[in-house]
Amino acid sequence: MNRKKALLLSAIALFLQTANANEFPSVKEQVDSAVKPQMSFQDDGDVDKVSVDPEHMSDYRVDGCNLRYDHVSNEDELRKNNLRRCNDGTVSFVQPPSEGWWGAEGKCGQTSVSNIIYMFCKRAAHPKTYVDHYLGDITPGVRPGTLTSGLNDIFNKLDDCPNVDWDVEVENNEKNYIAEIERSLKTNRSLPNLVKRTRKDGTEIQRRPVSLLIRVPNSKKGLHWVTAVDLVREKSSCDVFINHWDDQYKVPCNLIAKWSRGVGASFGLILDSYTIVKSK
């Protein structure tokens, strides 16, 4: 995003912000050390997803994230905050319904932030009743700068979150975009509470999830935030694992780049293609 756009949108957001008069609680995970780690599956039944896309993103769905941790004593409370667990150890929160005129105020940005808070801090923060409090701006949905400042505010507030800062990275082509996602997901230092993802081959790897802004496949105006939890290269293949809509999806790298490129194609005056919100 160029400097003029960023300054203009920041000024508008600051003008509209209200004082944090009301605080909403997040819920810390409480593991029962006396109980052997055990898991079960909980089927929530048929749930209408927030968005149905014509390119069939569902073709890339690999996990319904129905895992339940029975050894976590407050698991029910975490689930009430929309937490859902995936088989690989990551989480994918349930996205609340959209609000505003014609559903323009979607909650995908808030849901991605909830995913990140849990995978960095082990705290379940409801996308609407907690996270939404930090992500107000004039634009429909949540712009990258607002997502970043909201994450920084929340991480500074919650003692369980590691000492990291959040920033917006914009790349200028597909190759650099994929390389930056891969680099940003890696961590060269141990962070407390950071998620460990178990890959298909059984390898357990620590990852720093990032938020990606994409245009909904085959849509001209539908923008969507997703949470990338891993990037895996195998021989000639490259896939990004993204969590959203309380599911997990395995999307080819070139396709996630195409969806990201659509952001600038539709909203180039205010938003950029190849946008990543990441921890530094």
C-alpha positions, 0 to 999 in steps of 0.5 A: 500500500502506498504511503498516501493511501496508508496515511489517509486510511489511518487518519480516518480510522483514528477519527472513528475509533472510540475509547476502549470503555468496555473490555471483553474477556478472552479465555485461557486454555486450562489443561488438566495435568492429572488427565492423560492427553486424549482426544475425541471428535465432536460433530457440530452438524451441518453449518452454513458457511459464511461464503460459498464461492463459484470456484469451489474452494471446498475442493481444497478442504482437507479437514473439518476441524472437529477434534475435541481435547478431552484433557482440557478442563475448560474445553466447552468454554473455549468452544463457546468462544468459537474455537475449533481444533484441527487434526494437525494441532492448529485451530480454525475459529467459527466465523460469525455472521456478517453485519451491516448493509448487504453484509458488507461488514464480514467477520473474516478478519476478526476470525483470522485474528482469533486464530492467531491469538490462540495459536500464539497465546493459547487464549480463545478470543471470540471474533465478535465479542472480543476481537471486533472491539479492536478492529474498527475502521471506516471500510467494509471489512477490515483493512490490513493496517487495522488488522495489524494495529489490532493484533499489536494492541491485543498482544500488548494487552494479553500476558500470555502472548509472546513479545512480537510485533505485527506488520504488513508486508506487500510483495510485488510478484507471485514468486516473492509473495510465496517466498515471504509466506514461507519465510514468515511462517518459520521461527528461529527462536522458541516462543511460549505457547506457539502452535506446533503443527503435525504434518502428514508424515508425522513431522511436528514443526513449530509455525508462526501463522500469518493472515492473508488477504485474498479475493474470493475465487471468481468474485469481483468484490468479495474479499476475505482474510484467511490464516496460513498455518504452513507451506509445504513443498514436495518434489514439484508441488507447493501448497499453502495450508489455510484455516478459515470457516472452521475448516482447513484447506490445502491450496496450491501456491500458485492458486493462493497467489492468484486469489491474492492478486485479485485484491489489487485487480479489484481494489487497487486504489486502496488495497494491494495484491500480495498482502501479508500480515505477519509477526516480526 
